[in-house]
Amino acid sequence: SISRFGAKVPAKMIHLQGPQMLKMLEKSLRNSLPEALKVYGTVFHMNQGNPFNLKALVDKWPDFETVVIRPQEQEMTDDLDHYTNTYQIYSKNPKKCQEFLGLPEVINWKQHLQIQSSQSSLHTAIENLAAINSGKVKQTQNILYATVKTAKELIPSILELVGLGYSRPHA
């Protein structure tokens, strides 16, 4: 990013701590559904006691562009365990998030890891970072199914947005 004096400001990460900051993050992510669904759900659970001892990192606060949810460093002791070494990512600006995701304190690219996101637009940044760090990317895709009632409760505008009506799923 560029400072008001025109000098390049290096990317930094901010660890969100405390219930007030996490509640603000949850509320902000709710406004970015469905793209932020993966991170929103994780932050929601963090606000219910954080049973998996995760941490939330942002590039700036409160007007963040990129959020990374990850385990605490002490939880990520096995470099080959990509299930434990799992990150959830959401970015309002996928084209600019690569610098933040490249910070060693945000993602440990020396481990086998798993990155989960609801945004296919992050794929290029992740592939670039993996190549820079001599890694390989294997992409998988999953489809989320929800009942109309659940979709209306979570994202009231989604039915109008995509023009969906009610239909019974096929077997």
Disulfide bonds with the S-S distance in Angstrom:
none
